[in-house]
């Protein structure tokens, strides 16, 4: 199958390379000309526009997009809809909101174009280890693209699956990221407690290695934590500033709309917000109130 790939950043570029390694013909487009040239050097093809990309594909055509969620995804799908024909397929492997994916599916269905939403996990390690893919869309369309999913997954029968109708792939990936927030926060808090127990002089990297084998908390995230601690034992080389991609927020909003309690995921998201603040008004208010009702000392702001 000859595939068009739109978006050759870290994830899209690596996915294209993995597909090429597994014998697929990939034609790539990206506004960054260097990214397209890099794909050509890896054995793929290149295009200088979406129109040129579509022109190099054979019907029924498939275009996989890996671009930022939101307006860029919207505009890319709209432009492709004007270039593709009935029976063609657009696959969105980015981090789109599942509600937008449902809308994209309806928009394309009116034009006879199939839509598949693929929640993709694996990060920078996907090229080597394979990607976990949660696939939403019509069963027959998903089945027709099975060779792509089998090539990208860790194994042909592991790490990917058709989870439901249009929108379900990105919905499941959204919840996946919410769970990831909670796991990461739990590890972070546990290691901080051990780091604070100064009289034991604990070697956190050693402990991470002990936990990696046989313990009930072993995981790939723990493997990555051990690797990070081996490179920088006190993590002095980075700031504790933690962004969020948006999917944790969407998971929390969904939990509210469904009346499903999700305190761990919610608190993990709130903790990320807190990591970006210094000397907040709320903290100053707390200090002021303690001083007002109890005469507790406050630390004066520097002149």
QUIHUDA-V520269 format. One record per residue. N is the residue number from 0. RES is the residue in three letters. SS is DSSP state (a for helix, b for strand, c for the rest). PSI is psi in degrees with one decimal (* if undefined). OMEGA is omega in whole degrees, -180 to 180 (none if undefined). Layout:
N | RES | SS | PSI | OMEGA
N | RES | SS | PSI | OMEGA
This chain:
0 | UNK | c | 128.0 | 175
1 | UNK | b | 124.7 | -173
2 | UNK | b | 138.7 | 171
3 | UNK | b | 131.2 | 179
4 | UNK | b | 121.6 | 179
5 | UNK | b | 118.0 | -177
6 | UNK | c | 102.6 | -176
7 | UNK | c | 38.2 | 173
8 | UNK | c | -161.1 | -176
9 | UNK | a | -50.5 | -177
10 | UNK | a | -50.9 | -179
11 | UNK | a | -40.2 | 179
12 | UNK | a | -44.1 | 180
13 | UNK | a | -36.9 | 178
14 | UNK | a | -40.6 | 178
15 | UNK | a | -43.7 | -180
16 | UNK | a | -40.1 | 179
17 | UNK | a | -39.9 | 178
18 | UNK | a | -41.4 | 179
19 | UNK | a | -41.5 | 179
20 | UNK | a | -28.2 | -179
21 | UNK | c | 17.3 | 171
22 | UNK | c | 8.9 | 180
23 | UNK | c | 148.7 | 179
24 | UNK | b | 113.4 | -175
25 | UNK | b | 128.9 | 174
26 | UNK | b | 122.2 | -174
27 | UNK | b | 148.7 | 172
28 | UNK | b | 137.4 | 176
29 | UNK | c | 143.5 | 176
30 | UNK | c | -25.8 | 177
31 | UNK | c | 106.1 | -176
32 | UNK | a | -34.7 | -180
33 | UNK | a | -35.6 | 179
34 | UNK | a | -38.8 | 178
35 | UNK | a | -43.1 | 178
36 | UNK | a | -38.3 | 179
37 | UNK | a | -40.5 | 178
38 | UNK | a | -39.1 | 177
39 | UNK | a | -40.9 | 180
40 | UNK | a | -24.6 | 179
41 | UNK | c | -3.3 | 178
42 | UNK | c | 2.1 | 178
43 | UNK | c | -177.6 | 176
44 | UNK | b | 168.8 | -178
45 | UNK | b | 158.0 | 177
46 | UNK | c | 151.6 | -179
47 | UNK | c | -1.3 | 179
48 | UNK | c | 165.3 | 176
49 | UNK | a | -37.6 | 179
50 | UNK | a | -44.0 | 178
51 | UNK | a | -37.6 | 178
52 | UNK | a | -52.1 | -179
53 | UNK | a | -36.3 | -179
54 | UNK | a | -21.0 | -180
55 | UNK | c | -3.6 | -177
56 | UNK | c | 158.0 | -180
57 | UNK | c | 138.6 | 179
58 | UNK | c | 143.7 | -7
59 | UNK | c | 128.8 | -172
60 | UNK | c | 149.5 | 176
61 | UNK | b | 129.0 | 176
62 | UNK | b | 123.1 | 179
63 | UNK | b | 124.5 | -180
64 | UNK | b | 135.8 | 177
65 | UNK | c | 71.6 | -178
66 | UNK | c | 163.7 | -178
67 | UNK | c | 141.8 | 180
68 | UNK | c | 153.3 | 177
69 | UNK | c | -141.2 | -174
70 | UNK | a | -36.8 | -179
71 | UNK | a | -41.6 | 176
72 | UNK | a | -44.5 | 180
73 | UNK | a | -51.0 | -176
74 | UNK | a | -35.3 | 178
75 | UNK | a | -45.0 | 180
76 | UNK | a | -41.2 | 179
77 | UNK | a | -43.2 | 180
78 | UNK | a | -42.4 | 179
79 | UNK | a | -35.2 | -180
80 | UNK | a | -30.7 | 178
81 | UNK | c | -10.8 | -178
82 | UNK | c | -27.3 | -178
83 | UNK | c | 171.4 | -178
84 | UNK | c | 171.0 | 178
85 | UNK | c | 133.8 | -180
86 | UNK | c | -13.6 | 176
87 | UNK | c | 168.9 | -176
88 | UNK | b | 138.5 | 169
89 | UNK | b | 130.2 | 175
90 | UNK | b | 125.6 | 176
91 | UNK | b | 107.9 | 180
92 | UNK | c | 9.4 | -179
93 | UNK | c | -165.1 | -176
94 | UNK | c | 46.5 | -180
95 | UNK | c | 150.3 | 171
96 | UNK | c | 135.4 | -174
97 | UNK | a | -30.0 | 179
98 | UNK | a | -36.5 | 176
99 | UNK | a | -34.8 | 179
100 | UNK | a | -38.4 | 176
101 | UNK | a | -43.6 | 179
102 | UNK | a | -40.7 | 178
103 | UNK | a | -40.6 | 180
104 | UNK | a | -42.1 | 180
105 | UNK | a | -41.8 | 179
106 | UNK | a | -45.4 | -178
107 | UNK | a | -34.4 | -180
108 | UNK | a | -34.8 | 178
109 | UNK | c | -20.1 | -180
110 | UNK | c | 6.0 | 178
111 | UNK | c | 14.5 | -179
112 | UNK | c | 132.8 | 180
113 | UNK | b | 152.7 | 178
114 | UNK | b | 133.1 | 177
115 | UNK | b | 128.0 | 177
116 | UNK | b | 127.4 | -175
117 | UNK | b | 105.9 | 172
118 | UNK | b | 121.3 | -171
119 | UNK | b | 128.6 | 178
120 | UNK | b | 147.6 | 180
121 | UNK | c | -21.6 | 175
122 | UNK | a | -147.3 | -176
123 | UNK | a | -12.6 | -179
124 | UNK | a | -6.1 | -175
125 | UNK | a | -34.7 | -179
126 | UNK | a | -41.0 | -178
127 | UNK | a | -45.5 | -171
128 | UNK | a | -20.5 | -174
129 | UNK | c | 163.4 | -176
130 | UNK | c | 147.4 | 170
131 | UNK | b | 127.6 | -175
132 | UNK | b | 125.6 | 178
133 | UNK | b | 111.0 | -166
134 | UNK | b | 128.7 | 176
135 | UNK | b | 143.5 | 179
136 | UNK | c | 179.9 | 178
137 | UNK | c | 139.0 | -174
138 | UNK | a | -41.9 | -176
139 | UNK | a | -33.3 | 178
140 | UNK | a | -42.6 | 178
141 | UNK | a | -44.4 | -179
142 | UNK | a | -37.8 | -180
143 | UNK | a | -26.5 | -179
144 | UNK | c | 11.6 | 179
145 | UNK | a | -44.0 | -179
146 | UNK | a | -33.1 | 178
147 | UNK | a | -46.7 | -179
148 | UNK | a | -39.8 | 180
149 | UNK | a | -34.1 | 179
150 | UNK | a | -34.4 | -177
151 | UNK | a | -25.5 | -176
152 | UNK | c | 163.8 | 176
153 | UNK | c | -30.9 | 175
154 | UNK | b | 160.3 | -176
155 | UNK | c | -29.7 | -177
156 | UNK | c | 16.0 | -178
157 | UNK | b | 141.2 | 171
158 | UNK | c | 0.6 | 176
159 | UNK | b | 156.9 | 178
160 | UNK | b | 152.6 | 174
161 | UNK | b | 108.7 | -171
162 | UNK | b | -14.5 | -180
163 | UNK | b | -162.7 | -177
164 | UNK | c | -179.8 | -179
165 | UNK | c | 130.8 | -179
166 | UNK | c | -25.0 | -175
167 | UNK | a | -31.6 | 180
168 | UNK | a | -46.7 | 179
169 | UNK | a | -27.4 | 175
170 | UNK | a | -48.0 | -179
171 | UNK | a | -38.6 | 178
172 | UNK | a | -36.2 | 177
173 | UNK | a | -47.9 | 179
174 | UNK | a | -39.7 | 176
175 | UNK | a | -46.2 | -179
176 | UNK | a | -34.0 | 176
177 | UNK | a | -44.2 | 176
178 | UNK | a | -41.1 | 179
179 | UNK | a | -40.3 | 178
180 | UNK | a | -47.1 | -178
181 | UNK | a | -42.0 | 179
182 | UNK | a | -46.8 | -179
183 | UNK | a | -41.6 | -179
184 | UNK | a | -39.0 | 179
185 | UNK | a | -45.1 | 176
186 | UNK | a | -46.0 | -177
187 | UNK | a | -44.2 | -179
188 | UNK | a | -41.2 | 180
189 | UNK | a | -45.0 | 179
190 | UNK | a | -32.0 | 178
191 | UNK | a | -37.4 | 177
192 | UNK | a | -44.1 | 179
193 | UNK | a | -36.7 | 179
194 | UNK | a | -31.4 | -178
195 | UNK | a | -16.8 | -180
196 | UNK | c | 74.3 | -169
197 | UNK | a | -32.4 | -175
198 | UNK | a | -19.1 | 177
199 | UNK | a | -15.2 | 179
200 | UNK | c | 53.1 | -175
201 | UNK | c | 140.4 | 175
202 | UNK | c | 100.8 | -173
203 | UNK | a | -33.7 | 179
204 | UNK | a | -39.3 | 177
205 | UNK | a | -42.7 | -179
206 | UNK | a | -39.9 | 177
207 | UNK | a | -39.8 | 179
208 | UNK | a | -38.8 | 178
209 | UNK | a | -45.4 | -178
210 | UNK | a | -26.3 | -174
211 | UNK | a | -22.5 | -173
212 | UNK | c | 112.7 | 175
213 | UNK | c | -18.4 | -177
214 | UNK | c | 160.4 | -180
215 | UNK | c | -9.2 | 179
216 | UNK | c | 11.7 | 179
217 | UNK | c | 144.8 | -180
218 | UNK | c | 171.4 | 176
219 | UNK | a | -35.6 | 177
220 | UNK | a | -38.3 | 177
221 | UNK | a | -37.5 | 175
222 | UNK | a | -43.5 | -180
223 | UNK | a | -36.0 | 177
224 | UNK | a | -42.5 | 179
225 | UNK | a | -40.9 | 179
226 | UNK | a | -42.9 | 180
227 | UNK | a | -41.1 | -180
228 | UNK | a | -30.4 | 177
229 | UNK | a | -35.2 | -179
230 | UNK | a | -31.0 | -174
231 | UNK | c | 82.4 | -170
232 | UNK | c | -36.0 | 180
233 | UNK | c | 3.0 | -177
234 | UNK | c | 37.5 | -179
235 | UNK | c | -16.9 | -173
236 | UNK | c | -4.3 | -180
237 | UNK | c | 157.7 | 174
238 | UNK | c | 152.3 | 178
239 | UNK | c | 54.3 | -180
240 | UNK | c | 116.7 | -171
241 | UNK | c | 106.9 | 175
242 | UNK | c | 176.4 | 171
243 | UNK | c | 146.7 | -176
244 | UNK | c | -12.6 | -180
245 | UNK | c | -24.7 | -175
246 | UNK | a | -29.0 | 174
247 | UNK | a | -39.9 | 177
248 | UNK | a | -45.5 | -179
249 | UNK | a | -36.1 | 179
250 | UNK | a | -43.4 | 180
251 | UNK | a | -43.8 | 178
252 | UNK | a | -42.0 | 180
253 | UNK | a | -38.4 | 179
254 | UNK | a | -36.4 | 178
255 | UNK | a | -45.4 | -178
256 | UNK | a | -30.0 | -179
257 | UNK | c | -1.2 | -177
258 | UNK | c | 38.1 | 178
259 | UNK | c | 117.7 | -180
260 | UNK | c | 134.8 | 179
261 | UNK | c | 62.3 | -174
262 | UNK | a | -35.2 | -178
263 | UNK | a | -48.2 | 180
264 | UNK | a | -40.9 | 180
265 | UNK | a | -46.0 | -179
266 | UNK | a | -36.2 | 178
267 | UNK | a | -40.2 | 177
268 | UNK | a | -44.8 | 179
269 | UNK | a | -34.8 | 179
270 | UNK | a | -34.5 | 176
271 | UNK | a | -40.7 | 176
272 | UNK | a | -43.7 | -177
273 | UNK | a | -30.7 | -177
274 | UNK | a | -17.3 | -176
275 | UNK | c | 2.1 | -176
276 | UNK | c | 146.5 | 174
277 | UNK | c | 135.9 | 177
278 | UNK | c | 55.6 | -175
279 | UNK | c | 158.8 | 176
280 | UNK | a | -39.2 | -180
281 | UNK | a | -42.5 | 179
282 | UNK | a | -38.7 | 178
283 | UNK | a | -37.3 | 177
284 | UNK | a | -41.2 | 177
285 | UNK | a | -46.5 | 180
286 | UNK | a | -41.1 | -179
287 | UNK | a | -41.8 | -179
288 | UNK | a | -41.5 | 177
289 | UNK | a | -37.7 | 179
290 | UNK | a | -38.9 | -176
291 | UNK | a | -45.7 | -175
292 | UNK | a | -22.8 | -176
293 | UNK | a | -0.3 | -179
294 | UNK | c | 18.4 | -180
295 | UNK | c | 144.5 | -177
296 | UNK | c | 149.2 | 175
297 | UNK | c | 153.9 | 175
298 | UNK | c | 117.3 | -177
299 | UNK | c | 144.2 | 175
300 | UNK | c | 146.2 | 179
301 | UNK | c | 141.3 | 180
302 | UNK | c | * | none
